[in-house]
Amino acid sequence: MRFPKFCLERWQSLREYRVKINLAESGVYPLTLEELGIEIPSNLLLGYVMTKGLIELREAIINIYDVKLTRENVLVTNGTSEANLLAVLSLISRGNEVIVQMPNYMQVYGLLKALNAKVREWWLKPNEEFKPSIDHLSKLLSRNTRAIFISNPNNPTGKVLNNRELREIAEIARENNVFLIFDEVYRGLELVDNYTPSILEYYDVDKTIVTSGLSKVYGLPGIRVGWMISSRKIINKAWSIKDYTTISISTLSSYVASKILQPQIRNRLIERARRIVSGNLIVAKSIISKSKNLLSHVEPDAGAYILVKIHLPINTLKLAEKIYREKSILVNPGECFNLPGYFRIGLGGLSEELNAGMKTITETLQKLNHNNSGSHTNHHRSILAEI
């Protein structure tokens, strides 16, 4: 397999530890063990855990979902990223036809390209406010379609598929006998009243794969705990592939995760995440409203980020690099989502950093616009395009 460059991860990995203000993070601010109130027993044996995942951890995971599952429907993984990898490798082969919701995080997209799958793109279109067209999805399906890959809540738009849309997608998939693979890692971090339903509530687990983890909503990316839910057959196949990847997650991570997912702590962490992001969303929208029409945004339903439109004829990848080098502020350029003209800005961090960072970004745009406002229109565009 030949893997394409993973734009988003390369962009962040090469820069995130060098900046003063990091607005590229897509989860909420991480917690310490002390803040969690968890103590690691001094006699905890640091051997291998069960490679499929501790029984008590898998039991805690299935209790998150409002459907009948057993622990045999769960595989614990090193983060949601490994869960996504195993989902693809368990189900897709060279030449398989698949549909991928766009825009997205682009991990699954890259994996499918590496496998030489035939990828059809189901776009949430900017000119339709990134609302899903189920009719368009239906038209993309053929008798050769093996699977549909969707992130819900969506990254980077923050849009959520509602009950009706999920039901319609499930009906279409059932009629065409295709698998549904849902990345639900932001489920629980809703900014509206409704809790995002899982696709498991609408589609048979035998034809579904759901991935999720503790990195984004729970503020625990460092313990690298994710999971995959599917039929026993698919889980066992993924488990056998995991023998070649990471074998198991760490003993310490297993212990912490099994405590985190107990209802009382889990609910407290969800409330914390919603409080942080809701507060930061107010900050971000206030700055955008004062940007003199240089910025606008996509209203998020969920997630720890906001998708911001840059209203200048400018290469947003080069603009993001300029802001990184000159201002020591990191944002994610839309080019990493195949969506040029946008920044994805994290809402899960410290409010004072978000406020300072977004104000600096706005000032940079205003200066660029002002410096070129006296130029001839075509010349103006050419100068901005050089950035």
C-alpha positions in Angstrom: 0.0 0.0 0.0 1.1 3.5 -0.7 -0.3 6.0 1.8 -1.0 9.6 0.6 0.3 12.4 2.8 -2.1 13.0 5.8 -2.2 16.7 5.5 -3.9 17.5 8.8 -1.8 15.3 11.0 1.5 16.4 9.2 0.4 20.0 9.5 -0.2 19.8 13.2 2.6 17.4 14.2 5.3 19.6 12.6 4.0 22.8 14.3 1.9 22.3 17.4 4.7 22.2 20.0 6.4 25.3 18.6 3.6 27.8 18.9 2.5 30.2 21.6 -1.2 29.7 20.8 -2.5 26.4 19.4 -6.0 26.8 17.9 -5.7 23.6 15.9 -6.8 21.2 18.6 -10.1 19.6 18.0 -10.8 18.2 21.5 -11.3 19.8 24.9 -8.5 20.9 27.1 -6.9 17.8 28.7 -7.3 16.8 32.3 -4.8 15.6 35.0 -5.3 12.4 37.0 -5.7 14.7 40.1 -8.6 16.5 38.3 -10.2 13.2 37.4 -9.9 12.1 41.0 -8.4 8.8 39.9 -5.5 7.1 41.8 -3.5 4.4 40.2 -3.0 1.5 42.7 0.7 1.0 43.5 0.3 -2.8 43.1 -1.3 -2.6 39.6 0.5 -5.3 37.6 2.0 -3.7 34.4 1.6 -6.7 32.2 -0.4 -7.2 29.0 -4.2 -6.6 29.3 -6.5 -8.8 27.3 -5.8 -7.8 23.8 -9.5 -7.4 22.9 -9.9 -5.1 25.9 -10.6 -5.6 29.6 -14.0 -7.1 30.2 -15.0 -4.4 32.6 -13.9 -1.7 30.0 -15.9 -3.3 27.2 -18.9 -3.6 29.5 -18.7 0.1 30.3 -18.5 0.9 26.6 -21.6 -1.0 25.6 -23.5 0.8 28.4 -23.0 4.1 26.5 -25.4 2.9 23.7 -29.1 2.6 23.9 -29.2 -0.7 22.0 -28.7 -4.4 23.0 -25.0 -5.2 22.7 -22.6 -7.6 24.4 -18.9 -7.2 25.2 -18.2 -9.5 22.1 -19.4 -6.6 20.0 -16.5 -4.4 21.2 -12.8 -4.2 20.4 -10.8 -1.7 22.4 -8.1 0.2 20.4 -5.3 2.7 20.7 -7.5 5.7 20.0 -10.2 6.2 17.5 -7.6 6.4 14.7 -6.7 2.7 15.2 -10.4 1.8 15.3 -10.9 3.6 12.0 -7.8 1.8 10.5 -9.1 -1.6 11.6 -12.6 -0.9 10.4 -11.3 -0.1 6.9 -8.9 -3.1 6.8 -11.6 -5.5 8.1 -14.1 -4.5 5.5 -12.6 -3.0 2.3 -10.3 -4.6 -0.3 -8.7 -3.3 -3.5 -11.3 -2.2 -6.0 -14.2 -2.1 -3.6 -16.6 0.8 -4.3 -17.3 3.0 -1.3 -19.0 6.3 -0.5 -17.3 8.8 1.8 -19.0 11.8 3.4 -17.1 15.0 2.6 -15.6 17.1 4.1 -14.1 15.0 6.8 -11.0 14.4 8.9 -9.4 12.6 5.9 -7.9 9.6 7.7 -10.4 7.1 6.3 -10.2 8.8 2.9 -6.4 8.3 2.8 -6.7 4.7 3.9 -9.2 4.0 1.2 -7.0 5.6 -1.4 -4.1 3.5 -0.2 -6.1 0.4 -0.6 -7.1 1.5 -4.2 -10.7 1.5 -3.3 -13.1 3.3 -5.7 -14.1 6.3 -3.7 -17.3 8.3 -4.4 -17.6 11.6 -2.5 -20.9 12.6 -0.8 -20.4 16.3 -0.2 -22.0 18.5 2.4 -22.0 21.5 0.3 -21.0 25.0 1.5 -23.7 26.7 -0.7 -26.3 24.5 1.1 -25.0 25.4 4.6 -23.4 21.9 4.8 -26.8 20.3 5.1 -26.9 16.7 3.9 -28.7 15.8 0.7 -30.0 12.2 1.2 -31.2 12.3 -2.4 -27.6 13.0 -3.6 -26.4 10.1 -1.4 -29.0 7.8 -2.9 -27.9 8.7 -6.4 -24.3 7.9 -5.6 -25.2 4.3 -4.7 -24.8 1.5 -7.2 -25.1 -2.3 -7.0 -21.4 -2.4 -6.4 -21.3 -0.1 -3.4 -19.9 -2.0 -0.4 -20.0 0.7 2.3 -20.8 4.3 3.3 -18.4 6.1 5.6 -19.8 9.0 7.7 -18.6 11.1 10.6 -21.5 12.1 12.9 -21.1 14.7 14.4 -19.1 15.9 11.3 -15.5 17.1 11.5 -14.9 19.9 10.4 -18.4 21.4 10.0 -19.9 20.4 13.3 -23.1 19.4 11.6 -25.2 16.5 13.0 -27.4 14.1 11.2 -30.8 14.1 12.9 -33.1 11.2 13.6 -35.0 11.5 10.3 -31.8 11.7 8.3 -30.2 8.7 10.1 -33.4 6.7 9.5 -33.4 7.6 5.8 -29.7 6.7 5.4 -30.3 3.4 7.2 -33.3 2.6 4.9 -31.2 3.4 1.8 -28.3 1.2 3.1 -30.7 -1.6 3.9 -32.3 -1.5 0.4 -28.9 -1.7 -1.2 -27.3 -4.2 1.3 -24.3 -2.0 2.2 -22.4 -1.5 5.4 -22.5 1.8 7.3 -19.3 2.9 9.1 -19.8 5.8 11.4 -17.1 7.7 13.3 -19.0 9.0 16.3 -16.0 10.3 18.3 -17.7 13.7 18.9 -21.0 12.2 20.1 -21.8 13.7 23.5 -20.4 17.1 22.7 -23.6 18.7 21.4 -24.1 22.4 21.5 -27.8 22.0 21.0 -30.4 20.3 23.2 -30.5 17.0 21.5 -28.0 14.2 22.1 -26.7 12.8 18.9 -28.3 9.4 18.3 -26.0 6.5 17.3 -26.5 4.8 13.9 -26.7 1.6 16.0 -30.2 2.8 16.9 -31.3 2.5 13.3 -29.2 -0.1 11.6 -28.4 -3.8 12.3 -25.1 -4.2 14.1 -24.2 -7.0 11.7 -24.0 -4.4 8.9 -22.6 -1.5 11.0 -19.2 -0.4 12.4 -19.1 2.4 14.9 -15.8 3.9 16.1 -15.3 6.3 19.0 -12.9 7.1 21.8 -11.9 9.2 24.8 -9.8 11.8 23.1 -12.2 14.6 22.1 -15.2 14.9 24.4 -13.5 13.5 27.5 -10.3 15.5 27.2 -8.0 12.4 27.4 -6.1 12.1 24.1 -3.0 11.1 26.0 -4.3 7.8 27.2 -5.0 6.6 23.6 -8.3 4.7 24.2 -10.7 4.1 21.4 -13.1 1.4 20.4 -14.9 -0.3 17.5 -18.4 -1.8 17.7 -19.7 -4.2 15.2 -20.9 -7.8 14.7 -18.9 -10.5 16.5 -17.6 -11.7 13.1 -16.2 -8.3 12.1 -14.8 -7.6 15.6 -12.9 -10.9 15.6 -11.5 -10.1 12.1 -10.4 -6.7 13.3 -8.9 -8.3 16.4 -6.8 -10.6 14.3 -5.5 -7.6 12.3 -4.7 -5.8 15.6 -2.2 -8.6 16.2 -0.1 -6.9 13.6 -0.6 -3.3 14.8 -0.6 -2.6 18.5 -1.7 -6.0 20.1 -3.3 -4.2 23.0 -3.7 -0.9 24.8 -1.7 -0.1 27.9 -2.5 -1.4 31.3 -2.6 2.1 32.8 -4.9 3.3 30.0 -7.2 0.4 30.5 -7.5 1.1 34.2 -8.1 4.8 33.8 -10.7 4.3 30.9 -12.7 1.8 32.9 -13.0 4.3 35.7 -13.8 7.2 33.3 -16.7 5.5 31.7 -18.6 4.9 34.9 -21.8 7.0 34.6 -21.0 9.6 37.3 -17.5 10.5 36.0 -18.6 10.2 32.3 -21.5 12.6 32.7 -19.3 15.1 34.6 -16.8 15.1 31.8 -19.5 15.6 29.1 -20.9 18.5 31.0 -17.4 20.0 31.3 -16.8 19.7 27.6 -20.1 21.3 26.7 -19.4 24.1 29.1 -16.0 24.9 27.7 -17.0 24.7 24.1 -20.2 26.7 24.6 -18.3 29.5 26.3 -15.6 29.6 23.6 -18.2 29.6 20.9 -19.6 32.8 22.2 -16.1 34.3 22.2 -15.4 33.2 18.6 -18.7 34.4 17.3 -18.2 37.8 18.9 -14.9 38.3 17.2 -16.2 37.0 13.8 -19.1 39.5 14.1 -16.6 42.4 14.4 -14.3 41.3 11.6 -15.9 43.8 9.1 -17.2 40.9 6.9 -13.7 39.3 6.5 -14.9 36.3 8.4 -18.1 34.3 8.7 -18.8 30.9 10.2 -20.7 27.6 9.9 -22.9 27.3 13.0 -21.8 24.0 14.7 -24.4 21.6 16.2 -21.6 19.7 18.0 -17.9 19.2 18.3 -15.0 21.3 19.7 -14.3 23.5 16.7 -15.8 26.1 14.4 -15.4 26.2 10.6 -14.6 29.8 9.7 -14.9 31.2 6.1 -12.1 33.6 5.0 -13.7 36.3 2.8 -10.5 37.2 0.9 -9.3 35.8 -2.5 -6.4 34.1 -0.7 -4.7 30.7 -0.4 -5.7 29.7 3.1 -2.9 27.1 3.4 -0.3 29.9 2.8 -2.2 32.3 5.0 -2.2 29.7 7.8 1.5 29.3 7.3 2.0 33.1 7.4 0.1 33.3 10.7 2.1 30.4 12.2 5.5 31.9 11.2 4.8 35.5 12.0 2.3 35.3 14.9 3.1 31.9 16.4 -0.6 30.9 16.1 -1.7 27.6 14.7 -5.0 27.0 12.9 -6.0 24.2 10.5 -6.3 25.4 6.9 -9.3 24.1 4.9 -7.0 22.6 2.3 -6.4 19.7 4.8 -10.1 18.9 4.5 -10.2 19.4 0.7 -12.1 22.6 1.6 -9.9 25.7 0.7 -11.1 29.1 1.8 -11.7 28.0 5.4 -9.9 27.7 8.8 -11.0 25.1 11.3 -10.4 26.7 14.7 -10.5 24.7 18.0 -13.0 25.7 20.7 -11.8 23.3 23.4 -8.9 25.3 24.8 -8.4 28.3 27.1 -10.7 31.2 26.4 -8.0 33.8 26.8 -5.9 32.1 24.1 -8.8 31.8 21.7 -9.6 35.4 22.2 -6.1 36.6 21.6 -5.5 34.2 18.7 -8.7 35.1 16.8 -8.2 38.8 17.3 -4.7 38.5 15.9 -6.0 36.5 12.9 -8.6 39.2 12.3 -6.1 42.0 12.6 -3.8 40.2 10.1 -6.7 39.9 7.6 -7.6 43.5 8.0 -4.1 44.6 7.4 -3.8 42.4 4.3 -7.1 43.9 3.0 -6.1 47.4 3.8 -2.7 47.2 2.2 -4.2 46.1 -1.0 -7.4 48.1 -1.0 -6.0 50.8 -3.2 -4.8 48.4 -5.9 -6.5 47.6 -9.1 -8.8 44.6 -8.5 -6.9 42.1 -10.6 -3.6 43.3 -9.0 -5.2 43.1 -5.6 -6.2 39.5 -6.2 -2.7 38.5 -7.5 -1.0 40.0 -4.4 -3.3 38.1 -2.1 -2.9 34.9 -4.1 0.8 35.0 -3.5 0.4 34.6 0.2 
